[in-house]
């Protein structure tokens, strides 16, 4: 939900060449901030990210 909001806010507020949304990794901080599955949630965060991005 927050990602859809961030994307829409960027689309509404900025010119096309300045529409950016940064996603920082929620796991693997020591190894370089990769977006990847984890043991607790599996692929759920990645699937939610994909779902939010499909619309755009």
N, CA, C and O atoms as CSV, one atom per row, in Angstrom:
chain,resi,resn,atom,element,x,y,z
A,1,UNK,N,N,0.817,-1.190,0.000
A,1,UNK,CA,C,0.000,0.000,0.000
A,1,UNK,C,C,0.864,1.259,0.000
A,1,UNK,O,O,0.580,2.196,-0.745
A,2,UNK,N,N,1.910,1.296,0.819
A,2,UNK,CA,C,2.756,2.488,0.877
A,2,UNK,C,C,3.463,2.723,-0.444
A,2,UNK,O,O,3.682,3.870,-0.834
A,3,UNK,N,N,3.825,1.646,-1.141
A,3,UNK,CA,C,4.523,1.805,-2.407
A,3,UNK,C,C,3.604,2.390,-3.467
A,3,UNK,O,O,4.017,3.263,-4.231
A,4,UNK,N,N,2.366,1.921,-3.523
A,4,UNK,CA,C,1.400,2.493,-4.473
A,4,UNK,C,C,1.207,3.980,-4.192
A,4,UNK,O,O,1.138,4.785,-5.121
A,5,UNK,N,N,1.122,4.342,-2.925
A,5,UNK,CA,C,0.978,5.748,-2.540
A,5,UNK,C,C,2.195,6.560,-2.987
A,5,UNK,O,O,2.046,7.654,-3.532
A,6,UNK,N,N,3.399,6.026,-2.757
A,6,UNK,CA,C,4.619,6.737,-3.134
A,6,UNK,C,C,4.711,6.914,-4.643
A,6,UNK,O,O,5.112,7.975,-5.122
A,7,UNK,N,N,4.345,5.888,-5.388
A,7,UNK,CA,C,4.368,5.983,-6.851
A,7,UNK,C,C,3.373,7.031,-7.320
A,7,UNK,O,O,3.706,7.888,-8.139
A,8,UNK,N,N,2.164,6.965,-6.808
A,8,UNK,CA,C,1.136,7.915,-7.241
A,8,UNK,C,C,1.516,9.344,-6.875
A,8,UNK,O,O,1.283,10.271,-7.652
A,9,UNK,N,N,2.096,9.520,-5.703
A,9,UNK,CA,C,2.524,10.855,-5.276
A,9,UNK,C,C,3.604,11.403,-6.216
A,9,UNK,O,O,3.579,12.582,-6.570
A,10,UNK,N,N,4.541,10.556,-6.616
A,10,UNK,CA,C,5.574,10.981,-7.555
A,10,UNK,C,C,4.968,11.344,-8.908
A,10,UNK,O,O,5.359,12.339,-9.518
A,11,UNK,N,N,4.023,10.547,-9.375
A,11,UNK,CA,C,3.366,10.832,-10.653
A,11,UNK,C,C,2.589,12.140,-10.604
A,11,UNK,O,O,2.579,12.898,-11.574
A,12,UNK,N,N,1.945,12.401,-9.488
A,12,UNK,CA,C,1.124,13.603,-9.344
A,12,UNK,C,C,1.940,14.885,-9.166
A,12,UNK,O,O,1.528,15.954,-9.616
A,13,UNK,N,N,3.089,14.776,-8.513
A,13,UNK,CA,C,3.826,15.973,-8.113
A,13,UNK,C,C,4.954,16.390,-9.038
A,13,UNK,O,O,5.333,17.561,-9.053
A,14,UNK,N,N,5.500,15.461,-9.809
A,14,UNK,CA,C,6.733,15.765,-10.535
A,14,UNK,C,C,6.581,15.568,-12.035
A,14,UNK,O,O,5.759,14.779,-12.500
A,15,UNK,N,N,7.397,16.307,-12.778
A,15,UNK,CA,C,7.458,16.118,-14.221
A,15,UNK,C,C,7.956,14.702,-14.514
A,15,UNK,O,O,8.600,14.071,-13.676
A,16,UNK,N,N,7.653,14.223,-15.694
A,16,UNK,CA,C,7.962,12.835,-16.047
A,16,UNK,C,C,9.437,12.469,-15.856
A,16,UNK,O,O,9.748,11.357,-15.428
A,17,UNK,N,N,10.329,13.381,-16.165
A,17,UNK,CA,C,11.759,13.078,-16.043
A,17,UNK,C,C,12.264,13.136,-14.603
A,17,UNK,O,O,13.436,12.855,-14.353
A,18,UNK,N,N,11.402,13.495,-13.654
A,18,UNK,CA,C,11.795,13.577,-12.242
A,18,UNK,C,C,10.968,12.649,-11.359
A,18,UNK,O,O,11.013,12.767,-10.135
A,19,UNK,N,N,10.229,11.748,-11.944
A,19,UNK,CA,C,9.387,10.828,-11.180
A,19,UNK,C,C,10.211,9.628,-10.729
A,19,UNK,O,O,10.474,8.711,-11.506
A,20,UNK,N,N,10.610,9.649,-9.472
A,20,UNK,CA,C,11.426,8.584,-8.895
A,20,UNK,C,C,10.834,8.118,-7.577
A,20,UNK,O,O,10.272,8.902,-6.812
A,21,UNK,N,N,10.971,6.844,-7.336
A,21,UNK,CA,C,10.647,6.274,-6.028
A,21,UNK,C,C,11.805,5.354,-5.671
A,21,UNK,O,O,12.133,4.440,-6.427
A,22,UNK,N,N,12.413,5.590,-4.540
A,22,UNK,CA,C,13.526,4.760,-4.080
A,22,UNK,C,C,13.002,3.730,-3.088
A,22,UNK,O,O,12.205,4.045,-2.205
A,23,UNK,N,N,13.457,2.514,-3.248
A,23,UNK,CA,C,13.117,1.436,-2.324
A,23,UNK,C,C,14.419,0.951,-1.715
A,23,UNK,O,O,15.316,0.500,-2.427
A,24,UNK,N,N,14.519,1.044,-0.412
A,24,UNK,CA,C,15.697,0.517,0.264
A,24,UNK,C,C,15.376,-0.897,0.735
A,24,UNK,O,O,14.247,-1.173,1.140
A,25,UNK,N,N,16.327,-1.765,0.686
A,25,UNK,CA,C,16.107,-3.167,1.048
A,25,UNK,C,C,15.673,-3.304,2.498
A,25,UNK,O,O,16.091,-2.536,3.365
A,26,UNK,N,N,14.836,-4.287,2.742
A,26,UNK,CA,C,14.354,-4.521,4.098
A,26,UNK,C,C,15.127,-5.638,4.783
A,26,UNK,O,O,14.894,-5.931,5.956
A,27,UNK,N,N,16.042,-6.260,4.059
A,27,UNK,CA,C,16.883,-7.295,4.674
A,27,UNK,C,C,18.257,-7.253,4.016
A,27,UNK,O,O,18.471,-6.486,3.078
A,28,UNK,N,N,19.170,-8.054,4.488
A,28,UNK,CA,C,20.514,-8.163,3.928
A,28,UNK,C,C,21.308,-6.858,4.007
A,28,UNK,O,O,22.024,-6.503,3.071
A,29,UNK,N,N,21.179,-6.162,5.109
A,29,UNK,CA,C,21.876,-4.875,5.249
A,29,UNK,C,C,23.392,-5.024,5.154
A,29,UNK,O,O,24.061,-4.174,4.566
A,30,UNK,N,N,23.927,-6.071,5.715
A,30,UNK,CA,C,25.377,-6.233,5.722
A,30,UNK,C,C,25.928,-6.612,4.356
A,30,UNK,O,O,27.112,-6.401,4.094
A,31,UNK,N,N,25.108,-7.159,3.494
A,31,UNK,CA,C,25.588,-7.638,2.205
A,31,UNK,C,C,25.280,-6.703,1.037
A,31,UNK,O,O,25.471,-7.105,-0.111
A,32,UNK,N,N,24.820,-5.494,1.271
A,32,UNK,CA,C,24.649,-4.562,0.173
A,32,UNK,C,C,23.219,-4.183,-0.159
A,32,UNK,O,O,22.962,-3.696,-1.260
A,33,UNK,N,N,22.286,-4.388,0.746
A,33,UNK,CA,C,20.906,-3.926,0.560
A,33,UNK,C,C,20.228,-4.489,-0.684
A,33,UNK,O,O,19.829,-3.733,-1.570
A,34,UNK,N,N,20.098,-5.778,-0.754
A,34,UNK,CA,C,19.418,-6.415,-1.881
A,34,UNK,C,C,17.963,-6.677,-1.544
A,34,UNK,O,O,17.635,-7.018,-0.408
A,35,UNK,N,N,17.093,-6.520,-2.527
A,35,UNK,CA,C,15.697,-6.916,-2.361
A,35,UNK,C,C,15.620,-8.402,-2.682
A,35,UNK,O,O,15.763,-8.801,-3.838
A,36,UNK,N,N,15.399,-9.205,-1.675
A,36,UNK,CA,C,15.333,-10.647,-1.874
A,36,UNK,C,C,14.464,-11.277,-0.803
A,36,UNK,O,O,14.191,-10.654,0.223
A,37,UNK,N,N,14.029,-12.499,-1.031
A,37,UNK,CA,C,13.189,-13.167,-0.042
A,37,UNK,C,C,13.946,-13.401,1.262
A,37,UNK,O,O,15.176,-13.431,1.285
A,38,UNK,N,N,13.190,-13.566,2.343
A,38,UNK,CA,C,13.813,-13.896,3.617
A,38,UNK,C,C,13.110,-15.105,4.227
A,38,UNK,O,O,12.107,-15.586,3.700
A,39,UNK,N,N,13.642,-15.582,5.329
A,39,UNK,CA,C,13.101,-16.792,5.946
A,39,UNK,C,C,11.724,-16.574,6.569
A,39,UNK,O,O,10.899,-17.487,6.575
A,40,UNK,N,N,11.469,-15.388,7.088
A,40,UNK,CA,C,10.202,-15.142,7.767
A,40,UNK,C,C,9.050,-14.922,6.785
A,40,UNK,O,O,7.985,-15.518,6.947
A,41,UNK,N,N,9.244,-14.087,5.784
A,41,UNK,CA,C,8.159,-13.690,4.885
A,41,UNK,C,C,8.256,-14.299,3.491
A,41,UNK,O,O,7.345,-14.126,2.681
A,42,UNK,N,N,9.330,-15.002,3.201
A,42,UNK,CA,C,9.479,-15.623,1.890
A,42,UNK,C,C,9.503,-14.574,0.787
A,42,UNK,O,O,10.280,-13.621,0.851
A,43,UNK,N,N,8.658,-14.745,-0.222
A,43,UNK,CA,C,8.604,-13.831,-1.366
A,43,UNK,C,C,7.502,-12.775,-1.225
A,43,UNK,O,O,7.249,-12.035,-2.176
A,44,UNK,N,N,6.855,-12.687,-0.090
A,44,UNK,CA,C,5.694,-11.808,0.056
A,44,UNK,C,C,6.016,-10.339,-0.205
A,44,UNK,O,O,5.235,-9.648,-0.859
A,45,UNK,N,N,7.140,-9.853,0.291
A,45,UNK,CA,C,7.501,-8.450,0.044
A,45,UNK,C,C,7.785,-8.213,-1.436
A,45,UNK,O,O,7.391,-7.189,-1.993
A,46,UNK,N,N,8.466,-9.159,-2.066
A,46,UNK,CA,C,8.752,-9.014,-3.496
A,46,UNK,C,C,7.472,-9.073,-4.314
A,46,UNK,O,O,7.322,-8.329,-5.283
A,47,UNK,N,N,6.557,-9.942,-3.940
A,47,UNK,CA,C,5.286,-10.044,-4.651
A,47,UNK,C,C,4.453,-8.774,-4.474
A,47,UNK,O,O,3.806,-8.324,-5.419
A,48,UNK,N,N,4.463,-8.202,-3.289
A,48,UNK,CA,C,3.732,-6.952,-3.053
A,48,UNK,C,C,4.354,-5.812,-3.859
A,48,UNK,O,O,3.633,-4.962,-4.381
A,49,UNK,N,N,5.678,-5.786,-3.964
A,49,UNK,CA,C,6.356,-4.776,-4.774
A,49,UNK,C,C,5.977,-4.939,-6.241
A,49,UNK,O,O,5.670,-3.959,-6.921
A,50,UNK,N,N,5.997,-6.157,-6.719
A,50,UNK,CA,C,5.609,-6.420,-8.098
A,50,UNK,C,C,4.153,-5.987,-8.356
A,50,UNK,O,O,3.856,-5.361,-9.375
A,51,UNK,N,N,3.283,-6.316,-7.451
A,51,UNK,CA,C,1.868,-5.964,-7.595
A,51,UNK,C,C,1.682,-4.447,-7.695
A,51,UNK,O,O,0.888,-3.960,-8.500
A,52,UNK,N,N,2.419,-3.717,-6.873
A,52,UNK,CA,C,2.315,-2.247,-6.902
A,52,UNK,C,C,2.864,-1.676,-8.201
A,52,UNK,O,O,2.343,-0.685,-8.713
A,53,UNK,N,N,3.912,-2.293,-8.735
A,53,UNK,CA,C,4.557,-1.766,-9.935
A,53,UNK,C,C,3.853,-2.155,-11.226
A,53,UNK,O,O,3.986,-1.451,-12.228
A,54,UNK,N,N,3.113,-3.246,-11.230
A,54,UNK,CA,C,2.447,-3.708,-12.445
A,54,UNK,C,C,1.526,-2.631,-13.022
A,54,UNK,O,O,1.442,-2.477,-14.241
A,55,UNK,N,N,0.851,-1.902,-12.172
A,55,UNK,CA,C,-0.069,-0.859,-12.615
A,55,UNK,C,C,0.640,0.222,-13.416
A,55,UNK,O,O,0.041,0.834,-14.300
A,56,UNK,N,N,1.909,0.461,-13.113
A,56,UNK,CA,C,2.636,1.562,-13.719
A,56,UNK,C,C,3.624,1.066,-14.745
A,56,UNK,O,O,4.329,1.867,-15.360
